[in-house]
Amino acid sequence: MKRGHADLPLHYGTVPPWLAQRMSLLGGAIAESIIIEYGRSALLQRLSDPFWFQSLGCVLGMDWHSSGITTSVMNALKKSINKKSEELGVYICGGRGKSSRQTPSELLEVASKTGLNGDKLVYKNYRQR
């Protein structure tokens, strides 16, 4: 695959509620399908590819090319995936604005459900900033 670069300007505003709901439903179905067919690591590998992630945003209906796509798509996935986290083995924490300040408590909650070391999750998350 040929690689290049993408220019993603910053745009302000919010996704309309009707679109956010559709993005969540479709994104959740796509993520669940990838996990079932290829495994959790395949989903994480795809989400970490900026070109794949941008394409996912377009498929979900977020067709403007801006930095806002990251938080919008992840928020949509968080709403759908976290409903089935125990089944799928994937948890999405954090977010934009007020929800970003809930990340430490969300990480601790995930740790209590999974047996992971919550203190290390919180420390690693904030140490890298």
MMTF fields as JSON, N, C-alpha, C and O atoms, coordinates in Angstrom:
{
  "mmtfVersion": "1.0.0",
  "mmtfProducer": "UNKNOWN",
  "numBonds": 515,
  "numAtoms": 516,
  "numGroups": 129,
  "numChains": 1,
  "numModels": 1,
  "chainsPerModel": [1],
  "groupsPerChain": [129],
  "chainIdList": ["A"],
  "bondAtomList": [4, 2, 8, 6, 12, 10, 16, 14, 20, 18, 24, 22, 28, 26, 32, 30, 36, 34, 40, 38, 44, 42, 48, 46, 52, 50, 56, 54, 60, 58, 64, 62, 68, 66, 72, 70, 76, 74, 80, 78, 84, 82, 88, 86, 92, 90, 96, 94, 100, 98, 104, 102, 108, 106, 112, 110, 116, 114, 120, 118, 124, 122, 128, 126, 132, 130, 136, 134, 140, 138, 144, 142, 148, 146, 152, 150, 156, 154, 160, 158, 164, 162, 168, 166, 172, 170, 176, 174, 180, 178, 184, 182, 188, 186, 192, 190, 196, 194, 200, 198, 204, 202, 208, 206, 212, 210, 216, 214, 220, 218, 224, 222, 228, 226, 232, 230, 236, 234, 240, 238, 244, 242, 248, 246, 252, 250, 256, 254, 260, 258, 264, 262, 268, 266, 272, 270, 276, 274, 280, 278, 284, 282, 288, 286, 292, 290, 296, 294, 300, 298, 304, 302, 308, 306, 312, 310, 316, 314, 320, 318, 324, 322, 328, 326, 332, 330, 336, 334, 340, 338, 344, 342, 348, 346, 352, 350, 356, 354, 360, 358, 364, 362, 368, 366, 372, 370, 376, 374, 380, 378, 384, 382, 388, 386, 392, 390, 396, 394, 400, 398, 404, 402, 408, 406, 412, 410, 416, 414, 420, 418, 424, 422, 428, 426, 432, 430, 436, 434, 440, 438, 444, 442, 448, 446, 452, 450, 456, 454, 460, 458, 464, 462, 468, 466, 472, 470, 476, 474, 480, 478, 484, 482, 488, 486, 492, 490, 496, 494, 500, 498, 504, 502, 508, 506, 512, 510],
  "bondOrderList": [1, 1, 1, 1, 1, 1, 1, 1, 1, 1, 1, 1, 1, 1, 1, 1, 1, 1, 1, 1, 1, 1, 1, 1, 1, 1, 1, 1, 1, 1, 1, 1, 1, 1, 1, 1, 1, 1, 1, 1, 1, 1, 1, 1, 1, 1, 1, 1, 1, 1, 1, 1, 1, 1, 1, 1, 1, 1, 1, 1, 1, 1, 1, 1, 1, 1, 1, 1, 1, 1, 1, 1, 1, 1, 1, 1, 1, 1, 1, 1, 1, 1, 1, 1, 1, 1, 1, 1, 1, 1, 1, 1, 1, 1, 1, 1, 1, 1, 1, 1, 1, 1, 1, 1, 1, 1, 1, 1, 1, 1, 1, 1, 1, 1, 1, 1, 1, 1, 1, 1, 1, 1, 1, 1, 1, 1, 1, 1],
  "groupList": [{"groupName": "MET", "atomNameList": ["N", "CA", "C", "O"], "elementList": ["N", "C", "C", "O"], "formalChargeList": [0, 0, 0, 0], "bondAtomList": [1, 0, 2, 1, 3, 2], "bondOrderList": [1, 1, 2], "singleLetterCode": "M", "chemCompType": "L-PEPTIDE LINKING"}, {"groupName": "LYS", "atomNameList": ["N", "CA", "C", "O"], "elementList": ["N", "C", "C", "O"], "formalChargeList": [0, 0, 0, 0], "bondAtomList": [1, 0, 2, 1, 3, 2], "bondOrderList": [1, 1, 2], "singleLetterCode": "K", "chemCompType": "L-PEPTIDE LINKING"}, {"groupName": "ARG", "atomNameList": ["N", "CA", "C", "O"], "elementList": ["N", "C", "C", "O"], "formalChargeList": [0, 0, 0, 0], "bondAtomList": [1, 0, 2, 1, 3, 2], "bondOrderList": [1, 1, 2], "singleLetterCode": "R", "chemCompType": "L-PEPTIDE LINKING"}, {"groupName": "GLY", "atomNameList": ["N", "CA", "C", "O"], "elementList": ["N", "C", "C", "O"], "formalChargeList": [0, 0, 0, 0], "bondAtomList": [1, 0, 2, 1, 3, 2], "bondOrderList": [1, 1, 2], "singleLetterCode": "G", "chemCompType": "PEPTIDE LINKING"}, {"groupName": "HIS", "atomNameList": ["N", "CA", "C", "O"], "elementList": ["N", "C", "C", "O"], "formalChargeList": [0, 0, 0, 0], "bondAtomList": [1, 0, 2, 1, 3, 2], "bondOrderList": [1, 1, 2], "singleLetterCode": "H", "chemCompType": "L-PEPTIDE LINKING"}, {"groupName": "ALA", "atomNameList": ["N", "CA", "C", "O"], "elementList": ["N", "C", "C", "O"], "formalChargeList": [0, 0, 0, 0], "bondAtomList": [1, 0, 2, 1, 3, 2], "bondOrderList": [1, 1, 2], "singleLetterCode": "A", "chemCompType": "L-PEPTIDE LINKING"}, {"groupName": "ASP", "atomNameList": ["N", "CA", "C", "O"], "elementList": ["N", "C", "C", "O"], "formalChargeList": [0, 0, 0, 0], "bondAtomList": [1, 0, 2, 1, 3, 2], "bondOrderList": [1, 1, 2], "singleLetterCode": "D", "chemCompType": "L-PEPTIDE LINKING"}, {"groupName": "LEU", "atomNameList": ["N", "CA", "C", "O"], "elementList": ["N", "C", "C", "O"], "formalChargeList": [0, 0, 0, 0], "bondAtomList": [1, 0, 2, 1, 3, 2], "bondOrderList": [1, 1, 2], "singleLetterCode": "L", "chemCompType": "L-PEPTIDE LINKING"}, {"groupName": "PRO", "atomNameList": ["N", "CA", "C", "O"], "elementList": ["N", "C", "C", "O"], "formalChargeList": [0, 0, 0, 0], "bondAtomList": [1, 0, 2, 1, 3, 2], "bondOrderList": [1, 1, 2], "singleLetterCode": "P", "chemCompType": "L-PEPTIDE LINKING"}, {"groupName": "TYR", "atomNameList": ["N", "CA", "C", "O"], "elementList": ["N", "C", "C", "O"], "formalChargeList": [0, 0, 0, 0], "bondAtomList": [1, 0, 2, 1, 3, 2], "bondOrderList": [1, 1, 2], "singleLetterCode": "Y", "chemCompType": "L-PEPTIDE LINKING"}, {"groupName": "THR", "atomNameList": ["N", "CA", "C", "O"], "elementList": ["N", "C", "C", "O"], "formalChargeList": [0, 0, 0, 0], "bondAtomList": [1, 0, 2, 1, 3, 2], "bondOrderList": [1, 1, 2], "singleLetterCode": "T", "chemCompType": "L-PEPTIDE LINKING"}, {"groupName": "VAL", "atomNameList": ["N", "CA", "C", "O"], "elementList": ["N", "C", "C", "O"], "formalChargeList": [0, 0, 0, 0], "bondAtomList": [1, 0, 2, 1, 3, 2], "bondOrderList": [1, 1, 2], "singleLetterCode": "V", "chemCompType": "L-PEPTIDE LINKING"}, {"groupName": "TRP", "atomNameList": ["N", "CA", "C", "O"], "elementList": ["N", "C", "C", "O"], "formalChargeList": [0, 0, 0, 0], "bondAtomList": [1, 0, 2, 1, 3, 2], "bondOrderList": [1, 1, 2], "singleLetterCode": "W", "chemCompType": "L-PEPTIDE LINKING"}, {"groupName": "GLN", "atomNameList": ["N", "CA", "C", "O"], "elementList": ["N", "C", "C", "O"], "formalChargeList": [0, 0, 0, 0], "bondAtomList": [1, 0, 2, 1, 3, 2], "bondOrderList": [1, 1, 2], "singleLetterCode": "Q", "chemCompType": "L-PEPTIDE LINKING"}, {"groupName": "SER", "atomNameList": ["N", "CA", "C", "O"], "elementList": ["N", "C", "C", "O"], "formalChargeList": [0, 0, 0, 0], "bondAtomList": [1, 0, 2, 1, 3, 2], "bondOrderList": [1, 1, 2], "singleLetterCode": "S", "chemCompType": "L-PEPTIDE LINKING"}, {"groupName": "ILE", "atomNameList": ["N", "CA", "C", "O"], "elementList": ["N", "C", "C", "O"], "formalChargeList": [0, 0, 0, 0], "bondAtomList": [1, 0, 2, 1, 3, 2], "bondOrderList": [1, 1, 2], "singleLetterCode": "I", "chemCompType": "L-PEPTIDE LINKING"}, {"groupName": "GLU", "atomNameList": ["N", "CA", "C", "O"], "elementList": ["N", "C", "C", "O"], "formalChargeList": [0, 0, 0, 0], "bondAtomList": [1, 0, 2, 1, 3, 2], "bondOrderList": [1, 1, 2], "singleLetterCode": "E", "chemCompType": "L-PEPTIDE LINKING"}, {"groupName": "PHE", "atomNameList": ["N", "CA", "C", "O"], "elementList": ["N", "C", "C", "O"], "formalChargeList": [0, 0, 0, 0], "bondAtomList": [1, 0, 2, 1, 3, 2], "bondOrderList": [1, 1, 2], "singleLetterCode": "F", "chemCompType": "L-PEPTIDE LINKING"}, {"groupName": "CYS", "atomNameList": ["N", "CA", "C", "O"], "elementList": ["N", "C", "C", "O"], "formalChargeList": [0, 0, 0, 0], "bondAtomList": [1, 0, 2, 1, 3, 2], "bondOrderList": [1, 1, 2], "singleLetterCode": "C", "chemCompType": "L-PEPTIDE LINKING"}, {"groupName": "ASN", "atomNameList": ["N", "CA", "C", "O"], "elementList": ["N", "C", "C", "O"], "formalChargeList": [0, 0, 0, 0], "bondAtomList": [1, 0, 2, 1, 3, 2], "bondOrderList": [1, 1, 2], "singleLetterCode": "N", "chemCompType": "L-PEPTIDE LINKING"}],
  "groupTypeList": [0, 1, 2, 3, 4, 5, 6, 7, 8, 7, 4, 9, 3, 10, 11, 8, 8, 12, 7, 5, 13, 2, 0, 14, 7, 7, 3, 3, 5, 15, 5, 16, 14, 15, 15, 15, 16, 9, 3, 2, 14, 5, 7, 7, 13, 2, 7, 14, 6, 8, 17, 12, 17, 13, 14, 7, 3, 18, 11, 7, 3, 0, 6, 12, 4, 14, 14, 3, 15, 10, 10, 14, 11, 0, 19, 5, 7, 1, 1, 14, 15, 19, 1, 1, 14, 16, 16, 7, 3, 11, 9, 15, 18, 3, 3, 2, 3, 1, 14, 14, 2, 13, 10, 8, 14, 16, 7, 7, 16, 11, 5, 14, 1, 10, 3, 7, 19, 3, 6, 1, 7, 11, 9, 1, 19, 9, 2, 13, 2],
  "groupIdList": [1, 2, 3, 4, 5, 6, 7, 8, 9, 10, 11, 12, 13, 14, 15, 16, 17, 18, 19, 20, 21, 22, 23, 24, 25, 26, 27, 28, 29, 30, 31, 32, 33, 34, 35, 36, 37, 38, 39, 40, 41, 42, 43, 44, 45, 46, 47, 48, 49, 50, 51, 52, 53, 54, 55, 56, 57, 58, 59, 60, 61, 62, 63, 64, 65, 66, 67, 68, 69, 70, 71, 72, 73, 74, 75, 76, 77, 78, 79, 80, 81, 82, 83, 84, 85, 86, 87, 88, 89, 90, 91, 92, 93, 94, 95, 96, 97, 98, 99, 100, 101, 102, 103, 104, 105, 106, 107, 108, 109, 110, 111, 112, 113, 114, 115, 116, 117, 118, 119, 120, 121, 122, 123, 124, 125, 126, 127, 128, 129],
  "secStructList": [7, 7, 7, 7, 7, 7, 7, 7, 7, 7, 7, 7, 1, 7, 7, 7, 2, 2, 2, 2, 2, 2, 2, 2, 2, 2, 2, 2, 2, 2, 2, 2, 2, 2, 2, 2, 2, 2, 7, 2, 2, 2, 2, 2, 2, 2, 2, 6, 7, 2, 2, 2, 2, 2, 2, 2, 2, 2, 2, 6, 6, 7, 7, 1, 7, 1, 6, 2, 2, 2, 2, 2, 2, 2, 2, 2, 2, 2, 2, 2, 2, 4, 4, 4, 2, 2, 2, 2, 6, 7, 7, 7, 7, 7, 7, 1, 4, 4, 4, 4, 4, 4, 2, 2, 2, 2, 2, 2, 2, 2, 2, 2, 2, 2, 6, 7, 7, 2, 2, 2, 2, 2, 2, 2, 2, 2, 2, 6, 7],
  "xCoordList": [0.847, 0.0, 0.889, 1.826, 0.605, 1.364, 0.952, -0.235, 1.933, 1.673, 1.975, 2.805, 1.305, 1.527, 1.273, 1.583, 0.72, 0.383, -1.016, -1.546, -1.583, -2.925, -2.894, -2.253, -3.569, -3.684, -5.043, -6.076, -5.045, -6.29, -6.423, -5.945, -7.057, -7.193, -8.125, -8.958, -7.973, -8.822, -10.126, -10.126, -11.231, -12.551, -13.246, -13.002, -14.094, -14.803, -16.257, -16.737, -16.946, -18.353, -18.564, -17.625, -19.794, -20.126, -20.873, -21.449, -20.849, -21.586, -23.056, -23.365, -23.966, -25.388, -25.795, -25.28, -26.7, -27.086, -27.545, -27.214, -28.292, -28.765, -27.595, -27.635, -26.543, -25.376, -24.542, -24.034, -24.397, -23.627, -24.222, -23.487, -25.54, -26.208, -25.95, -25.651, -26.063, -25.814, -24.356, -24.059, -23.447, -22.022, -21.743, -20.953, -22.385, -22.185, -22.698, -22.014, -23.874, -24.443, -23.604, -23.27, -23.265, -22.496, -21.069, -20.532, -20.452, -19.089, -18.984, -18.029, -19.964, -19.981, -20.103, -19.442, -20.946, -21.111, -19.829, -19.444, -19.175, -17.918, -16.845, -16.16, -16.704, -15.682, -15.942, -15.016, -17.187, -17.525, -17.225, -16.718, -17.534, -17.258, -15.763, -15.345, -14.961, -13.507, -12.994, -12.172, -13.464, -13.023, -13.397, -12.574, -14.623, -15.083, -14.303, -13.902, -14.095, -13.449, -11.934, -11.337, -11.297, -9.837, -9.183, -7.976, -9.952, -9.404, -9.232, -9.265, -9.046, -8.911, -7.696, -7.764, -6.587, -5.377, -5.564, -4.977, -6.36, -6.625, -7.405, -7.158, -8.342, -9.085, -8.143, -8.17, -7.321, -6.392, -5.388, -5.035, -4.925, -3.996, -4.668, -4.051, -5.901, -6.608, -6.868, -6.663, -7.315, -7.597, -6.348, -6.445, -5.186, -3.941, -3.394, -2.437, -3.974, -3.547, -4.327, -5.544, -3.655, -4.388, -5.223, -6.276, -4.782, -5.55, -6.784, -7.86, -6.618, -7.762, -8.763, -9.972, -8.249, -9.121, -9.912, -11.108, -9.248, -9.926, -11.004, -12.099, -10.695, -11.671, -12.859, -14.004, -12.591, -13.678, -14.584, -15.809, -13.987, -14.783, -15.698, -16.854, -15.184, -16.004, -17.129, -18.264, -16.818, -17.841, -18.947, -20.122, -18.559, -19.544, -20.362, -21.334, -19.972, -20.737, -20.07, -20.614, -18.9, -18.139, -17.232, -16.037, -17.778, -17.034, -16.274, -15.716, -16.237, -15.373, -13.995, -13.873, -12.991, -11.62, -10.992, -10.426, -11.096, -10.539, -10.045, -10.276, -9.375, -8.875, -10.01, -9.816, -11.172, -12.313, -12.813, -13.598, -12.365, -12.811, -12.345, -13.05, -11.182, -10.645, -11.566, -11.974, -11.891, -12.74, -14.153, -14.787, -14.661, -16.022, -16.151, -17.094, -15.211, -15.258, -15.024, -15.734, -14.038, -13.768, -14.925, -15.22, -15.582, -16.746, -17.871, -18.542, -18.072, -19.098, -18.77, -19.65, -17.5, -17.096, -17.199, -17.6, -16.838, -16.91, -18.337, -18.566, -19.29, -20.689, -21.195, -22.002, -20.733, -21.227, -20.391, -20.944, -19.076, -18.215, -18.288, -18.317, -18.317, -18.301, -19.553, -19.548, -20.62, -21.819, -21.55, -22.208, -20.574, -20.246, -18.791, -18.234, -18.176, -16.742, -16.359, -15.35, -17.152, -16.802, -16.817, -15.985, -17.749, -17.856, -16.736, -16.142, -16.452, -15.487, -14.049, -13.121, -13.852, -12.505, -11.809, -10.581, -12.581, -12.039, -12.77, -13.997, -12.022, -12.592, -12.046, -10.861, -12.89, -12.455, -12.662, -13.762, -11.606, -11.648, -11.295, -10.683, -11.694, -11.329, -12.301, -13.419, -11.868, -12.717, -12.294, -11.14, -13.25, -13.009, -13.686, -14.741, -13.076, -13.693, -13.819, -12.857, -15.021, -15.251, -14.961, -14.431, -15.303, -15.088, -13.605, -13.244, -12.736, -11.302, -10.806, -9.847, -11.446, -11.037, -11.508, -11.113, -12.344, -12.814, -11.931, -12.169, -10.914, -10.074, -9.47, -9.551, -8.872, -8.306, -9.342, -9.062, -10.516, -11.529, -12.037, -12.361, -12.11, -12.513, -11.466, -11.816, -10.182, -9.113, -9.152, -8.957, -9.398, -9.493, -10.691, -10.615, -11.789, -12.985, -12.705, -13.099, -12.032, -11.671, -10.743, -10.901, -9.788, -8.841, -9.559, -9.212, -10.553, -11.272, -12.072, -12.294, -12.501, -13.264, -12.359, -12.76, -11.142, -10.27, -9.105, -8.453, -8.847, -7.71, -6.4, -5.345, -6.449, -5.243, -4.866, -5.682, -3.645, -3.186, -3.642, -3.045, -4.681, -5.255, -4.31, -4.28, -3.532, -2.588, -1.552, -1.184, -1.085, -0.119, -0.772, -0.143, -2.019, -2.711, -2.827, -2.569, -3.213, -3.367, -2.006, -1.872, -1.003, 0.334, 0.881, 1.39, 0.78, 1.294, 0.554, 1.165, -0.746, -1.555, -1.131, -1.045, -0.872, -0.55, 0.936, 1.318, 1.772, 3.214, 3.621, 4.588, 2.904, 3.269, 2.825, 3.142, 2.125, 1.639, 2.694, 2.453],
  "yCoordList": [-1.176, 0.0, 1.234, 1.33, 2.145, 3.388, 4.306, 4.479, 4.883, 5.775, 7.208, 7.464, 8.131, 9.543, 10.307, 9.828, 11.478, 12.259, 12.832, 12.91, 13.22, 13.793, 15.119, 15.234, 16.102, 17.403, 17.451, 17.485, 17.455, 17.423, 18.698, 18.744, 19.722, 20.981, 20.823, 19.918, 21.697, 21.678, 22.405, 23.556, 21.724, 22.321, 22.251, 21.338, 23.202, 23.255, 22.872, 22.805, 22.624, 22.265, 20.847, 20.18, 20.399, 19.062, 18.288, 18.863, 16.983, 16.107, 16.163, 16.079, 16.301, 16.315, 15.006, 13.945, 15.063, 13.858, 12.695, 11.543, 12.979, 11.893, 11.182, 9.964, 11.928, 11.325, 10.574, 9.489, 11.133, 10.473, 9.108, 8.141, 9.024, 7.746, 6.731, 5.568, 7.171, 6.273, 5.828, 4.666, 6.767, 6.427, 5.365, 4.449, 5.488, 4.548, 3.155, 2.158, 3.088, 1.788, 1.097, -0.081, 1.823, 1.237, 0.937, -0.125, 1.867, 1.648, 0.447, -0.326, 0.298, -0.856, -2.164, -3.147, -2.176, -3.387, -3.723, -4.888, -2.706, -2.928, -3.449, -4.427, -2.792, -3.206, -4.629, -5.435, -4.937, -6.28, -7.323, -8.402, -7.008, -7.943, -8.212, -9.353, -7.155, -7.32, -8.177, -9.068, -7.922, -8.695, -10.166, -11.046, -10.435, -11.818, -12.542, -13.693, -11.863, -12.496, -12.577, -13.589, -11.518, -11.439, -11.289, -11.495, -10.936, -10.783, -9.335, -8.418, -9.151, -7.806, -7.065, -5.867, -7.773, -7.093, -6.547, -5.52, -7.207, -6.715, -5.407, -4.507, -5.306, -4.048, -2.925, -1.837, -3.186, -2.163, -1.769, -0.596, -2.745, -2.437, -1.524, -0.571, -1.802, -0.975, 0.433, 1.423, 0.515, 1.825, 2.697, 3.923, 2.078, 2.845, 3.28, 4.053, 2.806, 3.215, 4.474, 4.404, 5.628, 6.873, 6.87, 7.506, 6.179, 6.146, 5.253, 5.584, 4.122, 3.254, 3.974, 3.919, 4.646, 5.347, 6.452, 6.613, 7.209, 8.264, 7.649, 8.198, 6.528, 5.84, 5.363, 5.466, 4.841, 4.415, 5.598, 5.474, 6.738, 7.928, 8.284, 8.653, 8.173, 8.468, 7.452, 7.819, 6.178, 5.132, 5.377, 5.126, 5.865, 6.12, 7.383, 7.646, 8.164, 9.359, 10.651, 11.726, 10.571, 11.767, 12.097, 11.805, 12.694, 12.835, 14.146, 14.415, 14.97, 16.132, 15.719, 14.945, 16.22, 15.799, 16.769, 17.791, 16.444, 17.339, 16.551, 15.347, 17.239, 16.6, 16.179, 15.32, 16.755, 16.395, 14.987, 14.468, 14.363, 13.005, 12.026, 11.064, 12.254, 11.329, 11.226, 10.128, 12.351, 12.3, 11.862, 11.168, 12.245, 11.871, 10.371, 9.742, 9.805, 8.363, 7.57, 6.599, 7.968, 7.219, 7.332, 6.37, 8.476, 8.619, 7.696, 7.065, 7.62, 6.726, 5.272, 4.507, 4.893, 3.526, 3.242, 2.151, 4.226, 4.049, 3.741, 2.854, 4.471, 4.263, 2.881, 2.298, 2.352, 1.046, -0.108, -1.094, 0.004, -1.099, -1.321, -2.464, -0.244, -0.408, -1.093, -1.582, -1.134, -1.881, -3.385, -4.151, -3.805, -5.219, -5.504, -6.511, -4.644, -4.765, -6.103, -6.695, -6.573, -7.84, -8.983, -9.887, -8.948, -9.981, -9.848, -10.846, -8.604, -8.362, -8.275, -8.523, -7.925, -7.791, -6.513, -6.436, -5.505, -4.207, -3.133, -3.149, -2.211, -1.108, 0.196, 0.289, 1.187, 2.503, 3.483, 3.596, 4.184, 5.137, 6.528, 6.691, 7.518, 8.892, 9.536, 9.059, 10.61, 11.349, 12.795, 13.15, 13.604, 15.021, 15.838, 15.46, 16.935, 17.835, 17.206, 16.65, 17.298, 16.791, 15.302, 14.853, 14.541, 13.093, 12.741, 11.677, 13.617, 13.328, 13.305, 12.602, 14.059, 14.094, 12.853, 12.638, 12.049, 10.816, 9.615, 8.512, 9.833, 8.72, 7.924, 6.696, 8.549, 7.744, 6.839, 5.668, 7.363, 6.524, 5.434, 4.333, 5.732, 4.711, 3.597, 2.419, 3.969, 2.968, 2.087, 0.875, 2.69, 1.915, 0.968, -0.152, 1.417, 0.571, -0.624, -1.749, -0.384, -1.474, -2.448, -3.662, -1.923, -2.77, -3.665, -4.836, -3.12, -3.934, -5.05, -6.097, -4.842, -5.869, -6.931, -8.086, -6.538, -7.42, -8.013, -8.949, -7.469, -7.952, -7.276, -7.674, -6.262, -5.503, -4.594, -4.345, -4.106, -3.199, -1.783, -1.137, -1.311, -0.001, 1.145, 2.11, 1.054, 2.13, 2.285, 3.403, 1.157, 1.23, 1.78, 2.541, 1.407, 1.944, 3.461, 4.17, 3.943, 5.392, 6.069, 7.101, 5.506, 6.095, 6.166, 7.207, 5.063, 5.031, 6.023, 6.685, 6.13, 7.035, 8.488, 9.25, 8.861, 10.259, 10.563, 11.724, 9.559, 9.761, 10.113, 10.849, 9.604, 9.803, 11.161, 11.493, 11.931, 13.241, 14.287, 15.441],
  "zCoordList": [0.0, 0.0, 0.0, 0.792, -0.856, -0.924, 0.226, 0.502, 0.881, 2.007, 1.616, 0.744, 2.26, 2.025, 3.295, 4.386, 3.169, 4.354, 4.179, 3.071, 5.277, 5.268, 6.008, 7.053, 5.486, 6.134, 6.817, 6.148, 8.139, 8.897, 9.728, 10.861, 9.189, 9.926, 11.129, 11.17, 12.083, 13.266, 12.976, 12.54, 13.222, 13.086, 14.44, 15.228, 14.695, 15.973, 15.766, 14.635, 16.852, 16.778, 17.273, 17.708, 17.202, 17.675, 16.601, 15.677, 16.744, 15.848, 16.25, 17.439, 15.294, 15.643, 16.331, 15.979, 17.293, 18.042, 17.155, 17.435, 16.106, 15.238, 14.567, 14.39, 14.189, 13.554, 14.587, 14.302, 15.768, 16.829, 17.149, 17.35, 17.196, 17.488, 16.371, 16.641, 15.136, 14.0, 13.96, 13.68, 14.243, 14.266, 15.322, 15.095, 16.463, 17.548, 17.175, 17.408, 16.608, 16.232, 15.158, 15.291, 14.099, 13.011, 13.449, 13.133, 14.175, 14.649, 15.57, 15.495, 16.431, 17.327, 16.57, 16.905, 15.552, 14.74, 13.983, 13.89, 13.446, 12.721, 13.673, 13.372, 14.819, 15.792, 16.277, 16.363, 16.591, 17.061, 15.987, 16.293, 14.744, 13.641, 13.501, 13.299, 13.608, 13.505, 14.649, 14.433, 15.86, 17.022, 16.863, 17.115, 16.45, 16.301, 15.206, 15.375, 14.095, 12.934, 13.065, 12.696, 13.589, 13.575, 14.946, 15.073, 15.968, 17.313, 17.736, 16.916, 19.042, 19.622, 19.09, 18.816, 18.945, 18.481, 17.068, 16.724, 16.254, 14.892, 14.931, 14.129, 15.86, 15.997, 16.423, 15.847, 17.419, 17.902, 16.825, 16.704, 16.042, 14.953, 13.924, 13.448, 13.585, 12.611, 13.159, 12.458, 14.405, 14.993, 15.078, 15.043, 15.188, 15.305, 13.949, 13.894, 12.869, 11.525, 11.144, 10.974, 11.005, 10.759, 9.485, 9.443, 8.462, 7.216, 7.359, 6.861, 8.043, 8.29, 9.194, 8.964, 10.219, 11.163, 10.456, 10.699, 9.586, 8.826, 7.939, 7.813, 7.336, 6.49, 7.316, 6.876, 8.509, 9.388, 9.702, 9.665, 10.008, 10.285, 9.127, 9.333, 7.915, 6.73, 6.583, 6.281, 6.797, 6.705, 7.738, 7.472, 8.905, 9.967, 9.717, 10.425, 8.713, 8.384, 8.768, 8.517, 9.373, 9.751, 8.581, 8.62, 7.557, 6.314, 6.172, 5.108, 7.219, 7.126, 7.619, 8.569, 6.991, 7.274, 8.266, 7.878, 9.53, 10.534, 11.733, 11.846, 12.607, 13.811, 14.73, 15.59, 14.57, 15.406, 15.182, 15.976, 14.108, 13.812, 14.884, 15.188, 15.454, 16.457, 17.662, 18.041, 18.259, 19.449, 19.104, 19.9, 17.947, 17.57, 17.343, 17.825, 16.615, 16.34, 17.619, 17.882, 18.417, 19.649, 20.633, 21.341, 20.694, 21.557, 21.088, 21.904, 19.772, 19.229, 19.561, 19.956, 19.4, 19.714, 21.21, 21.615, 22.023, 23.475, 23.907, 24.73, 23.351, 23.731, 23.355, 24.08, 22.236, 21.8, 22.347, 22.834, 22.272, 22.705, 24.208, 24.664, 24.981, 26.433, 26.972, 28.101, 26.185, 26.6, 26.573, 27.277, 25.754, 25.596, 25.961, 25.523, 26.744, 27.041, 27.644, 27.264, 28.573, 29.224, 28.221, 28.294, 27.296, 26.262, 25.222, 24.811, 24.799, 23.73, 24.217, 23.447, 25.491, 26.024, 25.615, 25.645, 25.233, 24.844, 25.638, 25.73, 26.203, 26.974, 26.41, 26.092, 26.288, 25.831, 26.974, 27.516, 27.334, 28.438, 27.933, 26.878, 28.709, 28.389, 27.438, 27.243, 26.856, 25.941, 25.871, 26.111, 25.54, 25.308, 26.413, 26.923, 26.762, 27.732, 29.105, 29.635, 29.683, 31.035, 31.159, 32.176, 30.136, 30.234, 30.281, 30.784, 29.766, 29.821, 31.265, 31.582, 32.124, 33.532, 34.297, 35.443, 33.665, 34.289, 33.96, 34.451, 33.13, 32.682, 33.843, 33.816, 34.855, 35.949, 36.623, 36.883, 36.903, 37.553, 36.612, 37.058, 35.314, 34.35, 34.271, 34.205, 34.279, 34.253, 35.502, 35.417, 36.641, 37.883, 37.851, 38.354, 37.264, 37.14, 36.225, 36.534, 35.114, 34.203, 34.922, 34.802, 35.66, 36.385, 37.391, 37.542, 38.075, 39.064, 38.397, 39.005, 37.172, 36.44, 35.825, 35.676, 35.469, 34.697, 35.481, 35.02, 36.661, 37.436, 37.081, 37.578, 36.231, 35.901, 37.066, 37.954, 37.063, 38.096, 37.738, 36.877, 38.388, 38.1, 38.356, 37.592, 39.427, 39.732, 38.619, 38.258, 38.078, 36.98, 35.715, 34.978, 35.456, 34.279, 34.366, 33.393, 35.523, 35.704, 35.617, 34.959, 36.265, 36.25, 34.825, 34.408, 34.074, 32.703, 31.821, 30.982, 32.004, 31.194, 31.387, 30.424, 32.62, 32.897, 32.836, 32.689, 32.944, 32.851, 31.421, 31.22, 30.437, 29.042, 28.508, 27.366, 29.269, 28.796, 28.894, 28.539]
}
